[in-house]
Amino acid sequence: MIRYALRCDRGHDFESWFQSSSAYDSQVKRKLVTCPICGSAKVGKAIMAPRIVGKKGRATPPPEAVAAATPDTTPSGPTSLLMAQERELRAKLKELRDHIVKNADNVGDRFANEARAMHYGDKEHRPIYGEASPDEAKSLIDEGIEVSPLPTLPEDRN
């Protein structure tokens, strides 16, 4: 197995494992390598630092494991299976979050109080979402009030 450091044309760095250098070349040719961050189809090998092995270490890794190349602008398609699964999971989490936001009331930092009021019958039940500190969320769970965090994706933090 060979781990390549890869970079897309938008400057995102990521890594992926390949059976061999020819497997990498084959996947690029078949359009199976893309950036997991932005989905860019223009991906190439990035410069990798060689692995330094101590006196008792194993043999030096094969040259293709430490090969350096400039980013390739050859178009490619879906990424490796693991990256494709990650993108699919992110899409499903985004779909779930969008559904909640569309169909529930945002009660902001009043979330814990609103959830308690509905749980104890002081307010009519309705779908809500909002903000709660970790201590507030734990307290709600300890009281038997079902809560779940709203999925947050890496692109939400940008």
Summary of the structure (lengths in Angstrom):
residues: 158
radius of gyration: 23.3
end to end distance: 33.2
largest distance: 71.1
contacts: 380
relative contact order: 0.13
helix: 36%
strand: 16%
